C-alpha cells in the first residue's frame, strides 16, 4: 500500500523498524546493534529503545534490550481476529492426529514466510521438531517449501521485483543461493503444483507444501508437512503424503 508523504509518520516507522530488528539470531540488542539493524543513527536507535522500554514492549538491564511479553499483544490480536488461522486450525489438528506428523499454514511477508497456524505432533514423545517451527516463526522464503510455493504463485513482474538485488543466504549446503537456480525451481513448482524442500533450511528436515487457494483461485497461503525424524526418498514422501495434503487443500478452499 502506498500513501501520501504527508500521511506518513516517520517516527512510528522508525520505532517499528527498531522493534523488528530483534529476531531469533539477535534476541538482545544494544543501541549500536539496533542502529545497524534498523538503519538509524545510534542516538536515534537509543531513543526508540528507551521509549519502547518505557511503554513496556522491551526490557533492559541498562545496556542491552530484549522483547517483553507485551509484544505478544500484536500477535494475539491477529490470531484472534484473523479468519485464516481460525479456519485452518481444525484441519491441521486432524491431519496431525491422523498421521502423527506436524503441519503448518504459512503466508509470505516480504523476504520471509510466517507460520500463522500449526498443529502439534501427535507422534512419539521423542519426536524432535525442526528448529523454529513455532506459531509466528519467520523463516527465509527462498529456503523453505512454503516460501518457494508462495514465490512460485507470484506474477512474473512481482517475482522479478522480489529477486532484484536480493541476497539468498546459504543456510545449508543444499540451499539455493543463485537467482537462476531458484527461478528454475519455481518453474517446476508451478508445473507440479506442490513444493518439496529437503535439507534446504535445516539439515535432517524435509518439508512438502501445497497451495491454499480461495474460491477465486488466488493462492492465499501454503499448507505444509514437516518431517524431521529421518529423510525419505522424495518419490516415497510425495506418494504417501501429497494426496492427503491436496485433499485437505480442496476441502479448505470454500473456507478461504
Beta strands, then each sheet from edge to edge (+ up, - down):
strand 1: 28-29
strand 2: 58-60
strand 3: 65-67
strand 4: 102-109
strand 5: 112-118
strand 6: 138-140
strand 7: 195-198
strand 8: 206-213
strand 9: 219-227
sheet 1: 1+ 3- 2+
sheet 2: 6+ 5- 4+ 9- 8+ 7-
end
